[in-house]
Amino acid sequence: MDFIGLPTNYDCDDYENSSIGWNPSEKLKELSEAGARYLIARQVHTINNNVIIGNPIGFVMFQFTFEETMADDDSKIETIYCYEIQLTEEARNKGLGTFLMNTMERIGRYFGMKKSMLTAFKENTAALNFYCNHLGYEIDEISPSRCVDPEYIDDYDYEILSKRYEYRLGS
Ligand SMILES: CC(C)(COP(=O)(O)OP(=O)(O)OC[C@H]1O[C@@H](n2cnc3c(N)ncnc32)[C@H](O)[C@@H]1OP(=O)(O)O)[C@@H](O)C(=O)NCCC(=O)NCCS
């Protein structure tokens, strides 16, 4: 797990400011779960025509799950769930986040998942912009803002976002 930089280099502002709070050992446990799958981006240098693989500069962690829906029969849906995406500050705003998310979605489509999903804190407007305006994610039907009584909506500081897949890759 060293590549993630826990607990010192991890971007945990979102959690610190949230109702959940920041708990590095809980986060490490989540990121180490048996079902966790990673795409890791590393720096590459070329020295005298030799390609040198350097330090990690970002990762996306996801799991294959079945997620709840609002269907009357309580059916669940095959989902690729993005638990975390983090890039080092120097690696941001260069298209790497888009590349990692697109690659994760391609994996989901290939393995017959019906949608991809993630949770984002409402305060992280940069991430919400990235997911919704750039990658085409929408507020999911099970997100608090769509299914909780408006009177209690302020108790929830996150949104659940998702993107439905219209086709399976390779079929
Ligand atoms: C959010 C994150 C994964 C985005 O990855 P990225 O590589 O920086 O994003 P990209 O370069 O692929 O940007 C794609 C688009 O996202 C949007 N975007 C990305 N970062 C943004 C920011 N800080 N503010 C506003 N918009 C942003 C832009 O619209 C950009 O589109 P453009 O090409 O028209 O400018 C990355 O910035 C990051 O690791 N942030 C810190 C950790 C984090 O917040 N993770 C998400 C937790 S839910």
The ligand as an SDF file (V2000), in Angstrom:
LIG
                    3D

 48 50  0  0  0  0  0  0  0  0999 V2000
  -10.3720   14.6830   -9.3950 C   0  0  0  0  0  0  0  0  0  0  0  0
   -9.1870   14.1050  -10.1600 C   0  0  0  0  0  0  0  0  0  0  0  0
   -9.1880   12.5790  -10.0880 C   0  0  0  0  0  0  0  0  0  0  0  0
   -9.3570   14.5430  -11.6330 C   0  0  0  0  0  0  0  0  0  0  0  0
   -8.2900   14.0010  -12.4290 O   0  0  0  0  0  0  0  0  0  0  0  0
   -7.4400   14.9480  -13.3980 P   0  0  0  0  0  0  0  0  0  0  0  0
   -6.4540   14.1280  -14.1320 O   0  0  0  0  0  0  0  0  0  0  0  0
   -6.9080   16.0840  -12.5890 O   0  0  0  0  0  0  0  0  0  0  0  0
   -8.5820   15.4610  -14.3910 O   0  0  0  0  0  0  0  0  0  0  0  0
   -8.4250   15.6370  -15.9770 P   0  0  0  0  0  0  0  0  0  0  0  0
   -7.1420   16.3210  -16.2940 O   0  0  0  0  0  0  0  0  0  0  0  0
   -8.6850   14.3410  -16.6280 O   0  0  0  0  0  0  0  0  0  0  0  0
   -9.5670   16.7000  -16.1790 O   0  0  0  0  0  0  0  0  0  0  0  0
  -10.7150   16.4740  -16.9300 C   0  0  0  0  0  0  0  0  0  0  0  0
  -11.7470   17.5490  -16.6570 C   0  0  0  0  0  0  0  0  0  0  0  0
  -12.1440   17.5300  -15.2890 O   0  0  0  0  0  0  0  0  0  0  0  0
  -12.3820   18.8280  -14.8160 C   0  0  0  0  0  0  0  0  0  0  0  0
  -11.5090   19.0800  -13.6730 N   0  0  0  0  0  0  0  0  0  0  0  0
  -10.4720   18.3210  -13.2490 C   0  0  0  0  0  0  0  0  0  0  0  0
   -9.9220   18.8690  -12.1480 N   0  0  0  0  0  0  0  0  0  0  0  0
  -10.6260   19.9950  -11.9020 C   0  0  0  0  0  0  0  0  0  0  0  0
  -10.5300   21.0130  -10.9030 C   0  0  0  0  0  0  0  0  0  0  0  0
   -9.5890   20.9520   -9.9380 N   0  0  0  0  0  0  0  0  0  0  0  0
  -11.4290   22.0110  -10.9140 N   0  0  0  0  0  0  0  0  0  0  0  0
  -12.3730   22.0880  -11.8750 C   0  0  0  0  0  0  0  0  0  0  0  0
  -12.5040   21.1710  -12.8640 N   0  0  0  0  0  0  0  0  0  0  0  0
  -11.6390   20.1340  -12.8640 C   0  0  0  0  0  0  0  0  0  0  0  0
  -12.1200   19.7650  -15.9430 C   0  0  0  0  0  0  0  0  0  0  0  0
  -13.4030   20.0720  -16.4800 O   0  0  0  0  0  0  0  0  0  0  0  0
  -11.3290   18.9810  -16.9620 C   0  0  0  0  0  0  0  0  0  0  0  0
  -11.7940   19.2990  -18.2310 O   0  0  0  0  0  0  0  0  0  0  0  0
  -10.9980   20.2200  -19.2550 P   0  0  0  0  0  0  0  0  0  0  0  0
  -10.1040   19.2450  -19.9860 O   0  0  0  0  0  0  0  0  0  0  0  0
  -12.0860   20.7730  -20.0790 O   0  0  0  0  0  0  0  0  0  0  0  0
  -10.2270   21.2300  -18.4560 O   0  0  0  0  0  0  0  0  0  0  0  0
   -7.8110   14.6440   -9.6410 C   0  0  0  0  0  0  0  0  0  0  0  0
   -7.7800   16.0460   -9.8060 O   0  0  0  0  0  0  0  0  0  0  0  0
   -7.5040   14.3000   -8.1800 C   0  0  0  0  0  0  0  0  0  0  0  0
   -6.8310   13.3090   -7.9040 O   0  0  0  0  0  0  0  0  0  0  0  0
   -7.9790   15.1260   -7.2270 N   0  0  0  0  0  0  0  0  0  0  0  0
   -7.7130   14.9260   -5.7890 C   0  0  0  0  0  0  0  0  0  0  0  0
   -8.4130   13.7070   -5.2290 C   0  0  0  0  0  0  0  0  0  0  0  0
   -9.9130   13.7450   -5.4590 C   0  0  0  0  0  0  0  0  0  0  0  0
  -10.5790   14.7820   -5.2850 O   0  0  0  0  0  0  0  0  0  0  0  0
  -10.4660   12.5810   -5.8330 N   0  0  0  0  0  0  0  0  0  0  0  0
  -11.8750   12.4210   -6.0520 C   0  0  0  0  0  0  0  0  0  0  0  0
  -12.5480   11.9740   -4.7950 C   0  0  0  0  0  0  0  0  0  0  0  0
  -14.2800   11.6920   -5.0640 S   0  0  0  0  0  0  0  0  0  0  0  0
  1  2  1  0
  2  3  1  0
  2  4  1  0
  2 36  1  0
  4  5  1  0
  5  6  1  0
  6  7  2  0
  6  8  1  0
  6  9  1  0
  9 10  1  0
 10 11  2  0
 10 12  1  0
 10 13  1  0
 13 14  1  0
 14 15  1  0
 15 16  1  0
 15 30  1  0
 16 17  1  0
 17 18  1  0
 17 28  1  0
 18 19  1  0
 18 27  1  0
 19 20  2  0
 20 21  1  0
 21 22  1  0
 21 27  2  0
 22 23  1  0
 22 24  2  0
 24 25  1  0
 25 26  2  0
 26 27  1  0
 28 29  1  0
 28 30  1  0
 30 31  1  0
 31 32  1  0
 32 33  2  0
 32 34  1  0
 32 35  1  0
 36 37  1  0
 36 38  1  0
 38 39  2  0
 38 40  1  0
 40 41  1  0
 41 42  1  0
 42 43  1  0
 43 44  2  0
 43 45  1  0
 45 46  1  0
 46 47  1  0
 47 48  1  0
M  END
$$$$
